[in-house]
Amino acid sequence: MSGRAAANLVVMEDFPARLATFLEDIATRVRAMTVDRISKAVRLSTLGMIAAAFGLMAAIFLFLTVFAALEISLGSDAAAWGVLAGLFLLAGALLWSKRSKD
C-alpha cells in the first residue's frame, strides 16, 4: 500500500467522527441563534408578569390600608371615600396638566 493510499484510508476512517462533529457544531449554532434567545425572552416576560402581579397586589393593599386609616381617623366611610376621591381628582388634574399637547 502506498503512502497516499494510507493517507486516504486514515481520512476515510476519520470521516464519521468529523461528520458527527460538524453536525453537532451546526446544531449548536442553530440552537444559540433560536432557542437560547427565546428562552431569555420567555424568562424575562414571566418574571415581568410576576412582578406586575405583585405590584398590583401591593397597590391594592396600600389603597385598602389608606382607606381603613382614613375611615378610622374620620369616623365614617363616606368621609374616607370623599377624601380618596379628592386625592384621585387632584392626581388626575396633575396628570392632565402634564400631558403632551400635540
N, C-alpha and C positions, 0 to 999 in steps of 0.2 A: 504494500500500500504506500502510495507516495505521500509526501508531506502535505500537499494541497488537499488530497482526499481525506487525510486525517483531520485537517483543519475544518473541512466541510462537515465531517462526521461530528466533531465537537460542537459546531454551531447548530446542527440539526438536533443533537441530544439536548442542548440548552434551550431550544425553541419553545417547548411547552412552558418552561419556567418563565421565560421572557414574555411570552404571550399573557400568561396569568398576571404577571407584574404590570404589564401595560394596561390590561383591562381593569385591574384594581386601581391604578392611578387615574384612569378616566372616570371610574365610578366615584372616587374620592373628590375629584374636581367638580363633577356634576352635583354631588351632594353639598359641597361647600357653596356652590352658587345658588342652590334652590332651598333645600331643606333647612340648612343652618340659618339662613336669613329669615325664613318663615317662622322657624321656632323662636327666634328672638322677638319677632313681631307679635306672635301669639302670647309669649310670656309677658311682654310689656302691656299688651291690651288687657290681659287677665288681671295683672296687678293694678292697672288703672281702674278697671271696673270695681275691684275690691276696695281700692282707696276711695272711689266715688261713693260707694255704698256706706263706708264708714263715715265719710264726710257728711253725707245726708243724714245719717243717724245722729251724728253729733249736733248738726244744726237743729234737728227736731227736738232733741233733748234740751238743747240750750233754749229754744223757744218755750218749751214747756216749763223749764225752770224759771225763766224770766216771768212768764205768766203767773206761775204759782207765787213767786215772790211779790209781784205787784198785787195779786189778789189778797195776800195776807196783809201787806202793808196798807192797802187802800180800803180793805174791808168788804169789797163787793167785786163780783166778777165783771159787772158792767163797766165799772171804772177801769179795771185792768184791760178790758177789751178796748176801751176808749184810748187809753194811753198807748197801747200797742198799735192801734190804728193811726194815731198821730205820729208815732215813730216811723211807721211804714210810709205814711204820707210824706213826711219830711225826707226820708231816704229816696222815695220816688221822685220828689221835686228836685233833689240834688242831682240824681242821675239824669233827669230830663234836661237840666240846665247844662250838663257836661256832654250831652250828645253832640255828634258832628252835624253841622248844619249844611250838608252838601245838597 
